Amino acid sequence: MLATGASAAPPAVMTTASGHGFDTLVSRLEASIGRHKMGLVAQASASRGAASRGVSIPGNAVLMVFRNDYAVRMLAASVAAGIEAPLRLYVTELPDGTTQVHYVAPSAVFAPYGSAALDAMARELDPVFAKIVADAAAP
């Protein structure tokens, strides 16, 4: 079965609505990531890429977030879990110009690896990601 644009996100995906415009929310997320002592490892934007080709689509960006001390702990607990880093924040623009941030809680991302050390690290990261998103999305 093919997914459509109206498909619902999987249950593990957390979504936070924001009244900010796309560029503003992305900037606020970048600032919030730094304030919460995490690193913006990389960023990708389908909408910016499309715009560079003269195509207009609603704002869409993925911000990849992590920090080296967490990476070292993650790899000590599970090399296989390395595929999950950096963790992602997905920003989407709605037709009315408002935005949403979507992410999977770190505890849900790392749970399948069955490592107590990894689970403990992920539980530390859960409130960090929640605060990053809440601070950026706040009015």
The first five atom37 places (N, CA, C, CB, O) and aatype in JSON, in Angstrom:
{
  "aatype": [12, 10, 0, 16, 7, 0, 15, 0, 0, 14, 14, 0, 19, 12, 16, 16, 0, 15, 7, 8, 7, 13, 3, 16, 10, 19, 15, 1, 10, 6, 0, 15, 9, 7, 1, 8, 11, 12, 7, 10, 19, 0, 5, 0, 15, 0, 15, 1, 7, 0, 0, 15, 1, 7, 19, 15, 9, 14, 7, 2, 0, 19, 10, 12, 19, 13, 1, 2, 3, 18, 0, 19, 1, 12, 10, 0, 0, 15, 19, 0, 0, 7, 9, 6, 0, 14, 10, 1, 10, 18, 19, 16, 6, 10, 14, 3, 7, 16, 16, 5, 19, 8, 18, 19, 0, 14, 15, 0, 19, 13, 0, 14, 18, 7, 15, 0, 0, 10, 3, 0, 12, 0, 1, 6, 10, 3, 14, 19, 13, 0, 11, 9, 19, 0, 3, 0, 0, 0, 14],
  "atom_mask": [
    [1, 1, 1, 1, 1],
    [1, 1, 1, 1, 1],
    [1, 1, 1, 1, 1],
    [1, 1, 1, 1, 1],
    [1, 1, 1, 0, 1],
    [1, 1, 1, 1, 1],
    [1, 1, 1, 1, 1],
    [1, 1, 1, 1, 1],
    [1, 1, 1, 1, 1],
    [1, 1, 1, 1, 1],
    [1, 1, 1, 1, 1],
    [1, 1, 1, 1, 1],
    [1, 1, 1, 1, 1],
    [1, 1, 1, 1, 1],
    [1, 1, 1, 1, 1],
    [1, 1, 1, 1, 1],
    [1, 1, 1, 1, 1],
    [1, 1, 1, 1, 1],
    [1, 1, 1, 0, 1],
    [1, 1, 1, 1, 1],
    [1, 1, 1, 0, 1],
    [1, 1, 1, 1, 1],
    [1, 1, 1, 1, 1],
    [1, 1, 1, 1, 1],
    [1, 1, 1, 1, 1],
    [1, 1, 1, 1, 1],
    [1, 1, 1, 1, 1],
    [1, 1, 1, 1, 1],
    [1, 1, 1, 1, 1],
    [1, 1, 1, 1, 1],
    [1, 1, 1, 1, 1],
    [1, 1, 1, 1, 1],
    [1, 1, 1, 1, 1],
    [1, 1, 1, 0, 1],
    [1, 1, 1, 1, 1],
    [1, 1, 1, 1, 1],
    [1, 1, 1, 1, 1],
    [1, 1, 1, 1, 1],
    [1, 1, 1, 0, 1],
    [1, 1, 1, 1, 1],
    [1, 1, 1, 1, 1],
    [1, 1, 1, 1, 1],
    [1, 1, 1, 1, 1],
    [1, 1, 1, 1, 1],
    [1, 1, 1, 1, 1],
    [1, 1, 1, 1, 1],
    [1, 1, 1, 1, 1],
    [1, 1, 1, 1, 1],
    [1, 1, 1, 0, 1],
    [1, 1, 1, 1, 1],
    [1, 1, 1, 1, 1],
    [1, 1, 1, 1, 1],
    [1, 1, 1, 1, 1],
    [1, 1, 1, 0, 1],
    [1, 1, 1, 1, 1],
    [1, 1, 1, 1, 1],
    [1, 1, 1, 1, 1],
    [1, 1, 1, 1, 1],
    [1, 1, 1, 0, 1],
    [1, 1, 1, 1, 1],
    [1, 1, 1, 1, 1],
    [1, 1, 1, 1, 1],
    [1, 1, 1, 1, 1],
    [1, 1, 1, 1, 1],
    [1, 1, 1, 1, 1],
    [1, 1, 1, 1, 1],
    [1, 1, 1, 1, 1],
    [1, 1, 1, 1, 1],
    [1, 1, 1, 1, 1],
    [1, 1, 1, 1, 1],
    [1, 1, 1, 1, 1],
    [1, 1, 1, 1, 1],
    [1, 1, 1, 1, 1],
    [1, 1, 1, 1, 1],
    [1, 1, 1, 1, 1],
    [1, 1, 1, 1, 1],
    [1, 1, 1, 1, 1],
    [1, 1, 1, 1, 1],
    [1, 1, 1, 1, 1],
    [1, 1, 1, 1, 1],
    [1, 1, 1, 1, 1],
    [1, 1, 1, 0, 1],
    [1, 1, 1, 1, 1],
    [1, 1, 1, 1, 1],
    [1, 1, 1, 1, 1],
    [1, 1, 1, 1, 1],
    [1, 1, 1, 1, 1],
    [1, 1, 1, 1, 1],
    [1, 1, 1, 1, 1],
    [1, 1, 1, 1, 1],
    [1, 1, 1, 1, 1],
    [1, 1, 1, 1, 1],
    [1, 1, 1, 1, 1],
    [1, 1, 1, 1, 1],
    [1, 1, 1, 1, 1],
    [1, 1, 1, 1, 1],
    [1, 1, 1, 0, 1],
    [1, 1, 1, 1, 1],
    [1, 1, 1, 1, 1],
    [1, 1, 1, 1, 1],
    [1, 1, 1, 1, 1],
    [1, 1, 1, 1, 1],
    [1, 1, 1, 1, 1],
    [1, 1, 1, 1, 1],
    [1, 1, 1, 1, 1],
    [1, 1, 1, 1, 1],
    [1, 1, 1, 1, 1],
    [1, 1, 1, 1, 1],
    [1, 1, 1, 1, 1],
    [1, 1, 1, 1, 1],
    [1, 1, 1, 1, 1],
    [1, 1, 1, 1, 1],
    [1, 1, 1, 1, 1],
    [1, 1, 1, 0, 1],
    [1, 1, 1, 1, 1],
    [1, 1, 1, 1, 1],
    [1, 1, 1, 1, 1],
    [1, 1, 1, 1, 1],
    [1, 1, 1, 1, 1],
    [1, 1, 1, 1, 1],
    [1, 1, 1, 1, 1],
    [1, 1, 1, 1, 1],
    [1, 1, 1, 1, 1],
    [1, 1, 1, 1, 1],
    [1, 1, 1, 1, 1],
    [1, 1, 1, 1, 1],
    [1, 1, 1, 1, 1],
    [1, 1, 1, 1, 1],
    [1, 1, 1, 1, 1],
    [1, 1, 1, 1, 1],
    [1, 1, 1, 1, 1],
    [1, 1, 1, 1, 1],
    [1, 1, 1, 1, 1],
    [1, 1, 1, 1, 1],
    [1, 1, 1, 1, 1],
    [1, 1, 1, 1, 1],
    [1, 1, 1, 1, 1],
    [1, 1, 1, 1, 1],
    [1, 1, 1, 1, 1]
  ],
  "atom_positions": [
    [[0.85, -1.17, 0.0], [0.0, 0.0, 0.0], [0.9, 1.23, 0.0], [-0.97, 0.0, 1.22], [1.9, 1.27, 0.71]],
    [[0.56, 2.23, -0.77], [1.31, 3.47, -0.84], [0.78, 4.46, 0.18], [1.24, 4.07, -2.24], [-0.43, 4.56, 0.4]],
    [[1.69, 5.18, 0.8], [1.29, 6.22, 1.76], [0.88, 7.47, 1.0], [2.45, 6.55, 2.75], [1.4, 7.75, -0.08]],
    [[-0.05, 8.19, 1.56], [-0.48, 9.45, 0.95], [-0.05, 10.6, 1.84], [-2.01, 9.47, 0.73], [0.39, 10.38, 2.97]],
    [[-0.17, 11.81, 1.36], [0.18, 12.99, 2.13], [-0.65, 13.12, 3.39], [0.0, 0.0, 0.0], [-0.22, 13.78, 4.34]],
    [[-1.8, 12.5, 3.43], [-2.68, 12.61, 4.59], [-2.43, 11.52, 5.62], [-4.13, 12.57, 4.15], [-3.13, 11.46, 6.64]],
    [[-1.44, 10.66, 5.39], [-1.17, 9.58, 6.33], [-0.77, 10.12, 7.69], [-0.07, 8.67, 5.79], [-0.07, 11.13, 7.79]],
    [[-1.23, 9.46, 8.71], [-0.88, 9.86, 10.08], [0.53, 9.38, 10.4], [-1.9, 9.29, 11.1], [0.99, 8.38, 9.85]],
    [[1.19, 10.1, 11.29], [2.52, 9.71, 11.74], [2.4, 8.48, 12.63], [3.22, 10.87, 12.48], [1.37, 8.27, 13.27]],
    [[3.45, 7.66, 12.68], [3.43, 6.53, 13.61], [3.26, 7.03, 15.04], [4.73, 5.7, 13.48], [3.61, 8.17, 15.34]],
    [[2.72, 6.2, 15.93], [2.43, 6.64, 17.3], [3.63, 7.19, 18.05], [1.85, 5.51, 18.07], [3.46, 8.05, 18.91]],
    [[4.84, 6.72, 17.77], [6.02, 7.17, 18.5], [6.43, 8.6, 18.14], [7.18, 6.23, 18.23], [7.22, 9.21, 18.87]],
    [[5.93, 9.13, 17.05], [6.31, 10.48, 16.63], [5.55, 11.51, 17.46], [6.02, 10.69, 15.11], [4.32, 11.49, 17.53]],
    [[6.3, 12.4, 18.09], [5.72, 13.47, 18.88], [5.62, 14.7, 17.99], [6.56, 13.76, 20.19], [6.56, 15.01, 17.26]],
    [[4.51, 15.4, 18.05], [4.29, 16.58, 17.21], [3.92, 17.76, 18.09], [3.19, 16.31, 16.16], [3.05, 17.66, 18.96]],
    [[4.59, 18.88, 17.85], [4.31, 20.12, 18.57], [3.96, 21.2, 17.55], [5.53, 20.56, 19.45], [4.73, 21.46, 16.62]],
    [[2.8, 21.81, 17.72], [2.37, 22.89, 16.83], [3.04, 24.2, 17.23], [0.83, 23.05, 16.87], [3.36, 24.42, 18.39]],
    [[3.25, 25.05, 16.23], [3.85, 26.36, 16.47], [3.14, 27.39, 15.6], [5.38, 26.35, 16.18], [2.8, 27.11, 14.45]],
    [[2.94, 28.56, 16.14], [2.37, 29.65, 15.36], [3.42, 30.39, 14.55], [0.0, 0.0, 0.0], [3.08, 31.29, 13.78]],
    [[4.68, 30.04, 14.72], [5.76, 30.7, 13.99], [5.78, 30.26, 12.53], [7.11, 30.41, 14.65], [5.37, 29.14, 12.21]],
    [[6.24, 31.13, 11.67], [6.47, 30.77, 10.28], [7.65, 29.81, 10.18], [0.0, 0.0, 0.0], [8.4, 29.63, 11.14]],
    [[7.8, 29.22, 9.02], [8.82, 28.19, 8.81], [10.23, 28.68, 9.14], [8.77, 27.71, 7.39], [10.91, 28.09, 9.98]],
    [[10.68, 29.74, 8.49], [12.05, 30.21, 8.71], [12.28, 30.63, 10.15], [12.37, 31.38, 7.78], [13.35, 30.39, 10.71]],
    [[11.28, 31.25, 10.76], [11.4, 31.66, 12.15], [11.55, 30.46, 13.06], [10.18, 32.5, 12.58], [12.4, 30.44, 13.95]],
    [[10.72, 29.44, 12.85], [10.81, 28.26, 13.7], [12.15, 27.55, 13.53], [9.66, 27.29, 13.4], [12.74, 27.11, 14.52]],
    [[12.62, 27.43, 12.31], [13.92, 26.79, 12.1], [15.01, 27.57, 12.85], [14.26, 26.71, 10.58], [15.85, 26.97, 13.52]],
    [[14.99, 28.89, 12.75], [15.97, 29.72, 13.47], [15.84, 29.55, 14.97], [15.8, 31.2, 13.1], [16.85, 29.46, 15.68]],
    [[14.62, 29.51, 15.46], [14.39, 29.34, 16.9], [14.86, 27.96, 17.37], [12.9, 29.54, 17.24], [15.39, 27.83, 18.47]],
    [[14.68, 26.94, 16.55], [15.18, 25.61, 16.9], [16.71, 25.61, 16.94], [14.68, 24.56, 15.89], [17.3, 25.05, 17.87]],
    [[17.34, 26.22, 15.96], [18.8, 26.3, 15.95], [19.31, 26.95, 17.24], [19.29, 27.09, 14.72], [20.25, 26.45, 17.85]],
    [[18.69, 28.05, 17.64], [19.09, 28.74, 18.87], [18.81, 27.88, 20.1], [18.35, 30.09, 18.99], [19.64, 27.81, 21.0]],
    [[17.67, 27.23, 20.13], [17.29, 26.4, 21.27], [18.22, 25.2, 21.42], [15.85, 25.93, 21.14], [18.56, 24.8, 22.53]],
    [[18.63, 24.63, 20.31], [19.58, 23.51, 20.34], [20.86, 23.95, 21.07], [19.91, 23.02, 18.9], [21.36, 23.23, 21.93]],
    [[21.37, 25.11, 20.72], [22.57, 25.63, 21.38], [22.34, 25.95, 22.84], [0.0, 0.0, 0.0], [23.18, 25.64, 23.69]],
    [[21.2, 26.58, 23.14], [20.9, 26.92, 24.55], [20.84, 25.69, 25.44], [19.57, 27.68, 24.63], [21.17, 25.75, 26.62]],
    [[20.41, 24.58, 24.86], [20.3, 23.35, 25.64], [21.54, 22.47, 25.48], [19.06, 22.57, 25.22], [21.51, 21.27, 25.76]],
    [[22.62, 23.1, 25.04], [23.95, 22.48, 25.0], [24.03, 21.22, 24.14], [24.38, 22.15, 26.39], [24.75, 20.28, 24.45]],
    [[23.26, 21.24, 23.05], [23.36, 20.17, 22.06], [23.97, 20.77, 20.8], [21.95, 19.52, 21.78], [24.08, 21.99, 20.69]],
    [[24.35, 19.92, 19.86], [24.96, 20.41, 18.64], [24.07, 20.16, 17.43], [0.0, 0.0, 0.0], [23.46, 19.1, 17.3]],
    [[24.01, 21.16, 16.55], [23.33, 20.98, 15.26], [24.37, 20.36, 14.33], [22.76, 22.35, 14.68], [25.26, 21.05, 13.83]],
    [[24.24, 19.07, 14.1], [25.22, 18.31, 13.34], [25.08, 18.56, 11.85], [25.08, 16.82, 13.64], [26.07, 18.68, 11.13]],
    [[23.84, 18.64, 11.39], [23.56, 18.84, 9.96], [22.12, 19.29, 9.81], [23.83, 17.54, 9.14], [21.32, 19.21, 10.74]],
    [[21.81, 19.76, 8.61], [20.45, 20.21, 8.31], [20.18, 19.92, 6.84], [20.27, 21.73, 8.63], [21.05, 20.08, 5.98]],
    [[18.96, 19.49, 6.55], [18.55, 19.24, 5.17], [17.16, 19.84, 4.99], [18.55, 17.72, 4.83], [16.33, 19.78, 5.89]],
    [[16.92, 20.42, 3.81], [15.62, 21.03, 3.55], [15.19, 20.76, 2.12], [15.66, 22.54, 3.83], [15.79, 21.27, 1.17]],
    [[14.15, 19.96, 1.97], [13.6, 19.7, 0.64], [13.04, 20.97, 0.04], [12.5, 18.63, 0.71], [13.18, 21.2, -1.17]],
    [[12.42, 21.82, 0.86], [11.81, 23.05, 0.32], [12.87, 24.03, -0.16], [10.92, 23.72, 1.37], [12.69, 24.7, -1.18]],
    [[13.98, 24.13, 0.57], [15.05, 25.03, 0.12], [15.72, 24.48, -1.13], [16.09, 25.23, 1.25], [16.09, 25.24, -2.03]],
    [[15.89, 23.17, -1.18], [16.44, 22.55, -2.38], [15.53, 22.77, -3.58], [0.0, 0.0, 0.0], [16.0, 23.08, -4.67]],
    [[14.23, 22.61, -3.37], [13.27, 22.83, -4.46], [13.3, 24.28, -4.9], [11.85, 22.44, -4.02], [13.27, 24.57, -6.1]],
    [[13.36, 25.21, -3.94], [13.39, 26.64, -4.27], [14.61, 26.98, -5.13], [13.4, 27.49, -2.99], [14.53, 27.84, -6.0]],
    [[15.72, 26.3, -4.88], [16.93, 26.57, -5.68], [16.74, 26.12, -7.13], [18.14, 25.86, -5.06], [17.51, 26.52, -8.01]],
    [[15.72, 25.29, -7.37], [15.4, 24.86, -8.73], [14.18, 25.58, -9.28], [15.16, 23.36, -8.76], [13.7, 25.25, -10.37]],
    [[13.68, 26.58, -8.53], [12.51, 27.33, -8.98], [11.19, 26.66, -8.68], [0.0, 0.0, 0.0], [10.16, 27.05, -9.24]],
    [[11.19, 25.67, -7.8], [9.98, 24.94, -7.44], [9.59, 25.34, -6.02], [10.19, 23.39, -7.55], [10.43, 25.38, -5.12]],
    [[8.31, 25.62, -5.82], [7.83, 26.04, -4.51], [7.02, 24.92, -3.86], [6.98, 27.32, -4.63], [6.01, 24.47, -4.41]],
    [[7.46, 24.49, -2.7], [6.71, 23.53, -1.89], [6.66, 24.07, -0.46], [7.35, 22.08, -1.94], [7.48, 24.92, -0.1]],
    [[5.74, 23.59, 0.36], [5.7, 24.06, 1.75], [7.03, 23.79, 2.46], [4.55, 23.38, 2.52], [7.74, 22.84, 2.15]],
    [[7.35, 24.66, 3.42], [8.59, 24.53, 4.17], [8.74, 23.15, 4.79], [0.0, 0.0, 0.0], [7.78, 22.58, 5.32]],
    [[9.95, 22.62, 4.72], [10.23, 21.26, 5.14], [11.71, 21.19, 5.46], [9.81, 20.22, 4.05], [12.54, 21.45, 4.58]],
    [[12.07, 20.84, 6.68], [13.49, 20.73, 7.04], [13.68, 19.67, 8.11], [14.03, 22.08, 7.53], [12.8, 19.42, 8.93]],
    [[14.85, 19.06, 8.07], [15.26, 18.11, 9.1], [16.52, 18.68, 9.75], [15.51, 16.68, 8.51], [17.51, 18.95, 9.08]],
    [[16.47, 18.85, 11.07], [17.62, 19.29, 11.83], [18.15, 18.07, 12.58], [17.26, 20.47, 12.82], [17.42, 17.42, 13.32]],
    [[19.42, 17.77, 12.38], [20.03, 16.6, 12.99], [20.84, 17.05, 14.2], [20.93, 15.84, 11.97], [21.74, 17.88, 14.08]],
    [[20.51, 16.49, 15.35], [20.99, 17.0, 16.64], [21.65, 15.89, 17.45], [19.83, 17.63, 17.43], [21.1, 14.8, 17.59]],
    [[22.82, 16.19, 17.99], [23.47, 15.26, 18.92], [24.63, 15.98, 19.58], [23.97, 13.96, 18.18], [24.8, 17.19, 19.39]],
    [[25.41, 15.25, 20.36], [26.59, 15.82, 21.02], [27.59, 14.7, 21.2], [26.21, 16.5, 22.4], [27.21, 13.55, 21.45]],
    [[28.88, 15.01, 21.08], [29.89, 13.96, 21.06], [29.94, 13.12, 22.32], [31.22, 14.57, 20.83], [30.14, 11.9, 22.23]],
    [[29.76, 13.7, 23.49], [29.81, 12.87, 24.7], [28.68, 11.84, 24.7], [29.71, 13.75, 25.97], [28.86, 10.72, 25.18]],
    [[27.53, 12.2, 24.16], [26.45, 11.23, 24.02], [26.8, 10.18, 22.96], [25.12, 11.94, 23.65], [26.48, 9.01, 23.13]],
    [[27.46, 10.59, 21.9], [27.86, 9.64, 20.86], [28.82, 8.6, 21.43], [28.53, 10.38, 19.68], [28.69, 7.41, 21.14]],
    [[29.76, 9.04, 22.24], [30.71, 8.1, 22.84], [29.98, 7.12, 23.76], [31.8, 8.87, 23.64], [30.25, 5.92, 23.71]],
    [[29.07, 7.61, 24.57], [28.29, 6.74, 25.46], [27.42, 5.78, 24.66], [27.42, 7.58, 26.4], [27.31, 4.6, 25.0]],
    [[26.79, 6.29, 23.6], [25.93, 5.46, 22.77], [26.73, 4.3, 22.18], [25.28, 6.29, 21.64], [26.3, 3.15, 22.23]],
    [[27.89, 4.61, 21.61], [28.69, 3.58, 20.97], [29.28, 2.59, 21.97], [29.81, 4.22, 20.17], [29.45, 1.42, 21.65]],
    [[29.58, 3.06, 23.18], [30.05, 2.14, 24.22], [28.95, 1.15, 24.59], [30.52, 2.92, 25.47], [29.23, -0.01, 24.92]],
    [[27.72, 1.6, 24.54], [26.58, 0.75, 24.88], [26.16, -0.15, 23.73], [25.4, 1.6, 25.32], [25.76, -1.3, 23.94]],
    [[26.24, 0.38, 22.49], [25.78, -0.38, 21.33], [26.3, 0.25, 20.04], [24.23, -0.46, 21.3], [25.85, 1.32, 19.65]],
    [[27.23, -0.42, 19.4], [27.73, 0.07, 18.11], [26.59, 0.09, 17.09], [28.9, -0.81, 17.6], [26.51, 1.0, 16.27]],
    [[25.73, -0.9, 17.15], [24.6, -0.96, 16.2], [23.7, 0.26, 16.31], [23.78, -2.23, 16.45], [23.11, 0.68, 15.31]],
    [[23.58, 0.84, 17.5], [22.73, 2.02, 17.7], [23.27, 3.26, 17.01], [22.56, 2.3, 19.19], [22.56, 4.26, 16.88]],
    [[24.51, 3.21, 16.56], [25.11, 4.35, 15.87], [24.32, 4.81, 14.66], [0.0, 0.0, 0.0], [24.41, 5.97, 14.27]],
    [[23.55, 3.92, 14.06], [22.72, 4.29, 12.91], [21.67, 5.33, 13.28], [22.04, 3.05, 12.33], [21.16, 6.02, 12.4]],
    [[21.34, 5.44, 14.55], [20.28, 6.35, 15.0], [20.75, 7.79, 15.2], [19.7, 5.84, 16.29], [19.94, 8.71, 15.26]],
    [[22.06, 7.99, 15.29], [22.57, 9.33, 15.55], [23.03, 9.98, 14.24], [23.74, 9.29, 16.56], [23.56, 9.29, 13.37]],
    [[22.82, 11.27, 14.1], [22.2, 12.18, 15.04], [20.68, 12.01, 15.07], [22.56, 13.62, 14.69], [20.07, 11.53, 14.11]],
    [[20.09, 12.4, 16.18], [18.63, 12.38, 16.31], [18.05, 13.52, 15.5], [18.2, 12.49, 17.81], [18.72, 14.53, 15.28]],
    [[16.82, 13.38, 15.05], [16.24, 14.32, 14.09], [15.02, 15.07, 14.63], [15.87, 13.6, 12.84], [14.17, 14.52, 15.32]],
    [[14.99, 16.35, 14.26], [13.8, 17.19, 14.45], [13.31, 17.52, 13.05], [14.12, 18.51, 15.3], [14.09, 18.0, 12.22]],
    [[12.05, 17.27, 12.77], [11.48, 17.46, 11.43], [10.49, 18.61, 11.5], [10.8, 16.15, 10.91], [9.51, 18.54, 12.24]],
    [[10.74, 19.65, 10.73], [9.89, 20.85, 10.72], [9.07, 20.86, 9.44], [10.75, 22.16, 10.83], [9.6, 20.71, 8.35]],
    [[7.75, 21.03, 9.59], [6.87, 21.1, 8.43], [6.02, 22.36, 8.49], [5.97, 19.85, 8.34], [5.6, 22.8, 9.57]],
    [[5.77, 22.93, 7.33], [4.93, 24.12, 7.21], [3.54, 23.69, 6.76], [5.54, 25.15, 6.21], [3.39, 22.9, 5.82]],
    [[2.53, 24.21, 7.43], [1.14, 23.9, 7.1], [0.58, 24.92, 6.11], [0.27, 23.86, 8.38], [1.17, 25.99, 5.94]],
    [[-0.53, 24.6, 5.46], [-1.1, 25.53, 4.46], [-1.4, 26.93, 5.0], [-2.36, 24.94, 3.91], [-1.36, 27.9, 4.25]],
    [[-1.69, 27.04, 6.3], [-1.99, 28.36, 6.87], [-0.74, 29.14, 7.28], [-2.89, 28.21, 8.08], [-0.85, 30.23, 7.84]],
    [[0.44, 28.59, 7.0], [1.69, 29.27, 7.32], [2.24, 28.95, 8.69], [0.0, 0.0, 0.0], [3.36, 29.34, 9.01]],
    [[1.47, 28.24, 9.52], [2.0, 27.81, 10.8], [2.87, 26.57, 10.57], [0.85, 27.5, 11.81], [2.96, 26.06, 9.46]],
    [[3.5, 26.12, 11.63], [4.45, 25.03, 11.49], [4.26, 23.99, 12.58], [5.88, 25.56, 11.53], [3.55, 24.2, 13.57]],
    [[4.9, 22.86, 12.37], [4.93, 21.79, 13.36], [6.35, 21.25, 13.44], [3.91, 20.66, 13.02], [7.09, 21.26, 12.45]],
    [[6.71, 20.76, 14.62], [7.98, 20.05, 14.81], [7.62, 18.62, 15.2], [8.89, 20.74, 15.91], [6.8, 18.39, 16.09]],
    [[8.24, 17.68, 14.53], [8.01, 16.26, 14.78], [9.33, 15.62, 15.19], [7.4, 15.55, 13.51], [10.39, 15.93, 14.64]],
    [[9.27, 14.73, 16.16], [10.46, 13.96, 16.52], [10.04, 12.71, 17.28], [11.45, 14.81, 17.37], [8.93, 12.63, 17.81]],
    [[10.94, 11.77, 17.32], [10.72, 10.56, 18.11], [11.56, 10.71, 19.37], [11.11, 9.25, 17.31], [12.75, 11.01, 19.29]],
    [[10.95, 10.51, 20.53], [11.68, 10.64, 21.79], [12.9, 9.72, 21.77], [10.76, 10.29, 23.0], [12.81, 8.58, 21.33]],
    [[14.04, 10.22, 22.23], [15.24, 9.39, 22.25], [15.02, 8.03, 22.92], [16.35, 10.11, 22.95], [15.58, 7.03, 22.47]],
    [[14.22, 7.98, 23.98], [13.98, 6.69, 24.64], [13.29, 5.7, 23.7], [13.13, 6.89, 25.9], [13.54, 4.5, 23.78]],
    [[12.44, 6.19, 22.82], [11.79, 5.31, 21.84], [12.75, 4.92, 20.72], [10.54, 6.0, 21.25], [12.71, 3.8, 20.22]],
    [[13.61, 5.86, 20.32], [14.59, 5.57, 19.26], [15.53, 4.45, 19.68], [15.4, 6.85, 18.91], [15.8, 3.53, 18.91]],
    [[16.02, 4.53, 20.92], [17.06, 3.59, 21.36], [16.52, 2.34, 22.05], [17.99, 4.3, 22.28], [17.29, 1.42, 22.31]],
    [[15.23, 2.29, 22.36], [14.66, 1.15, 23.09], [14.9, -0.21, 22.41], [13.18, 1.35, 23.25], [15.17, -1.18, 23.1]],
    [[14.82, -0.3, 21.08], [14.97, -1.62, 20.45], [16.34, -2.28, 20.65], [14.72, -1.49, 18.99], [16.48, -3.48, 20.4]],
    [[17.34, -1.53, 21.11], [18.68, -2.09, 21.22], [18.89, -2.88, 22.51], [19.7, -0.99, 21.14], [19.91, -3.57, 22.65]],
    [[17.96, -2.8, 23.44], [18.02, -3.64, 24.64], [19.25, -3.44, 25.51], [0.0, 0.0, 0.0], [19.79, -4.41, 26.04]],
    [[19.69, -2.21, 25.66], [20.86, -1.91, 26.48], [20.46, -0.97, 27.61], [21.99, -1.28, 25.62], [19.93, 0.11, 27.38]],
    [[20.72, -1.4, 28.85], [20.38, -0.56, 30.0], [21.14, 0.76, 29.96], [20.69, -1.31, 31.31], [20.57, 1.81, 30.29]],
    [[22.41, 0.73, 29.56], [23.2, 1.96, 29.5], [22.64, 2.91, 28.43], [24.68, 1.64, 29.2], [22.58, 4.12, 28.64]],
    [[22.24, 2.36, 27.31], [21.66, 3.16, 26.23], [20.31, 3.72, 26.66], [21.51, 2.32, 24.95], [19.99, 4.88, 26.37]],
    [[19.52, 2.91, 27.34], [18.22, 3.38, 27.83], [18.4, 4.52, 28.83], [17.45, 2.22, 28.48], [17.63, 5.48, 28.81]],
    [[19.39, 4.42, 29.69], [19.64, 5.49, 30.68], [20.03, 6.78, 29.97], [20.74, 5.07, 31.67], [19.55, 7.86, 30.33]],
    [[20.9, 6.68, 28.97], [21.31, 7.86, 28.21], [20.1, 8.48, 27.51], [22.4, 7.5, 27.18], [19.92, 9.7, 27.53]],
    [[19.28, 7.64, 26.91], [18.11, 8.14, 26.19], [17.14, 8.84, 27.12], [17.41, 6.98, 25.47], [16.53, 9.84, 26.75]],
    [[16.98, 8.31, 28.34], [16.1, 8.97, 29.32], [16.65, 10.35, 29.71], [15.94, 8.1, 30.57], [15.86, 11.25, 30.03]],
    [[17.96, 10.53, 29.69], [18.54, 11.86, 29.92], [18.21, 12.8, 28.76], [20.08, 11.76, 30.09], [17.96, 13.99, 28.97]],
    [[18.2, 12.25, 27.55], [17.96, 13.08, 26.37], [16.49, 13.43, 26.16], [18.47, 12.36, 25.15], [16.19, 14.46, 25.55]],
    [[15.57, 12.61, 26.64], [14.14, 12.89, 26.44], [13.76, 14.3, 26.88], [13.31, 11.88, 27.21], [13.17, 15.03, 26.08]],
    [[14.07, 14.72, 28.11], [13.67, 16.08, 28.51], [14.44, 17.17, 27.78], [13.86, 16.26, 29.99], [13.93, 18.28, 27.6]],
    [[15.65, 16.87, 27.35], [16.43, 17.86, 26.59], [15.73, 18.15, 25.27], [17.88, 17.36, 26.34], [15.55, 19.31, 24.9]],
    [[15.33, 17.11, 24.56], [14.65, 17.31, 23.27], [13.29, 17.96, 23.47], [14.48, 15.97, 22.54], [12.88, 18.82, 22.69]],
    [[12.58, 17.56, 24.52], [11.28, 18.18, 24.8], [11.44, 19.68, 25.06], [10.6, 17.51, 26.02], [10.63, 20.48, 24.59]],
    [[12.48, 20.06, 25.8], [12.71, 21.48, 26.08], [13.15, 22.24, 24.84], [13.77, 21.63, 27.18], [12.72, 23.37, 24.61]],
    [[14.01, 21.63, 24.02], [14.43, 22.28, 22.78], [13.2, 22.65, 21.95], [15.38, 21.36, 21.96], [13.06, 23.79, 21.5]],
    [[12.32, 21.68, 21.77], [11.13, 21.9, 20.94], [10.17, 22.88, 21.6], [10.41, 20.57, 20.68], [9.68, 23.8, 20.94]],
    [[9.9, 22.71, 22.89], [8.95, 23.6, 23.58], [9.44, 25.04, 23.56], [8.75, 23.14, 25.04], [8.65, 25.96, 23.32]],
    [[10.72, 25.25, 23.82], [11.26, 26.61, 23.81], [11.16, 27.25, 22.43], [12.72, 26.6, 24.28], [10.82, 28.42, 22.31]],
    [[11.47, 26.47, 21.4], [11.44, 27.02, 20.04], [10.01, 27.3, 19.58], [12.1, 26.05, 19.07], [9.78, 28.29, 18.88]],
    [[9.07, 26.46, 19.96], [7.69, 26.6, 19.5], [6.89, 27.62, 20.3], [6.99, 25.27, 19.55], [5.83, 28.06, 19.86]],
    [[7.39, 27.99, 21.48], [6.65, 28.92, 22.35], [6.42, 30.26, 21.64], [7.42, 29.15, 23.67], [7.23, 30.68, 20.82]],
    [[5.3, 30.93, 21.98], [5.02, 32.24, 21.37], [6.1, 33.28, 21.67], [3.68, 32.77, 21.85], [6.0, 34.42, 21.22]]
  ]
}
